[in-house]
Amino acid sequence: MRTLSEIIVKKDYTVKQKPRPFLDQNNPVIQKGLRLCFIFLLTAAGLGEWKTLNNMLGGLPKAITAGIICMTIAYAIIFPDLKRFKQLKGPTLFYMSLITALLLWSMVIWILNFMNLSSMIRGCSKVIFQSIAILTALSGVYLFGAEAVDLFAVAMCLANGAIMVLEIPSFGIAASIQSLITCLVTFGDAEGYARNLEIHDLTFVFGQLVLYYVVFAPKDTRRERKKRWRMILLCTFFFLVGMKRIAIPAVVLFVVHSFFLKNKKFLKPFLILQGLLWIAFFFLYVYGVRTGEVSKIMNMVGIDMMGRDYLWQLVGGHYDFSIGYMGHGFEYVDSIVANWYSSGLINHPYPFHNDILKVFVEMGFPGFILWSGIQYVIGPIFWTKYADNNTALLYMADLGYMTITYLTDNTAFYFWSTMALRIIVLSYAEKRHQPPKKEIWKPKSRAEMQEQIRSMMQEG
């Protein structure tokens, strides 16, 4: 048993403590500064989703996130960490494989079909924005590890909160509150202030965050539990304020799905089977859209198609439902929608609102197999090997939630939704990732040596 003098450790104040050098990787000032810069840049970029600013500058505010990539590069040069580079090599290759495969296939299509320059420029711009979103997510995890998802969620809450405040002067406080209450009570009857808060991309991001914090966020310590509940309340509030009706049942479905499957032994083969079933469903869905059966079902259950089915019919002459159909390349659908608008077929250049059909029309059968196979089959296999089954479950749950929105919306290549799917899963994987165990040499037992000698004698 230790004595009191052994327990009490006296500090020698005669020895001066050397101050920590400023250019130290673990310096609290540097670490806090990085976190503040990360949140500030994401919040500033997220403000670009404010409709007033978006109409003036378009996608320019999203380019602010490139500052995070530059910040990460500078940090990596000053404080190189080869271990972190090696650890993130696998996720980087997986994330970039999808956009690279689609770009290469689009280039083949453009070359063979002699596509015009405008379509190629539009396609390349989409690739650039998708790459920025992916690299921003990777940068966040490189800098902050598992904490990146929390910093990302805080930035999205600040951006959406700022947009709510900026919209109030246009309607007044009383009218804004009344509009918001009416929208929530009527489940989507949005007018005035509430209508302007229908921020598509950010709202779908909050659905992903709700799913993560409800089912997967760590809750072992009291501090983690408090943070988890705080983020659940904030993300749920902004999710409901955005009021995307298709997203709410989708979140509930995959929350229940994740709770039921979490920590199950059969998870890996089940998730792979789930991915294959998604792909089979996609082909059935495209066929149903082409024949008009999907529109009939939607009208039968009382869902307002809001002109989507008319656009789906118009595009019918631009693709074939066959294995030999090769596609037209990235952004082809958007270009023909613009042509329909200029020729008077439609009175507004509406988004296509069906990403499953859009990808099939643009990428053809081979490109569609690449798009769906990499995400829905290779994805769960990769995450089970890189981290564990629960990480693969989170990936498939978040992807499944977004897939529901792909059916009648244009969310597959949304900037923030792309970033959220990457940063949420990779942040979670940081805690679950288990590096391969080093093999330690052990001398063979006497029985093993006897067995080895016997086998060698038999061979001789």
Buried (B, 14 or more C-beta within 10 A) or exposed (E): EEEEEEEEEEEEEEEEEEEEEEEEEEEEEBBEEBBEBBBBBBBBBBBBBBBEBBEEEEEEBBBBBBBBBEBBEEBBEEEEEEEBEEBBEBBBEBBBBBBBBBBEBBBBBBEEBEBEEEBBEBBBEBBBBBBBBBBBBBBBBBBBBBBBBBBBBBBBBBBBBBBBEBBEEEBEEEEBBBBBEBBBEEEEEBEBBBBBBBBBBBBBBBBBBBBBBBBBBEBEEEEEEEBBEEBBEBBBBBBBBBBBEBBBEBBBBBBEBBEEBBEEEEBBEBBBEBBBEBBEBBBEBBEBBBEEEBBEEBEEEEBEBEEBBEBBEBBBEEBEBEEEBBBBBBBBBBBBBBEBBEEEEBEEEBBBBBBBBBBBBBBBBBBBBBBBBBBBBBBBBBBBEBBBBBBBBBBBBBBBBBBBBBBBBBBBBBBBBBBBBBBBBBBBBBEBBEEEEEEEEEEEEEEEEEEEEEEEEEEE
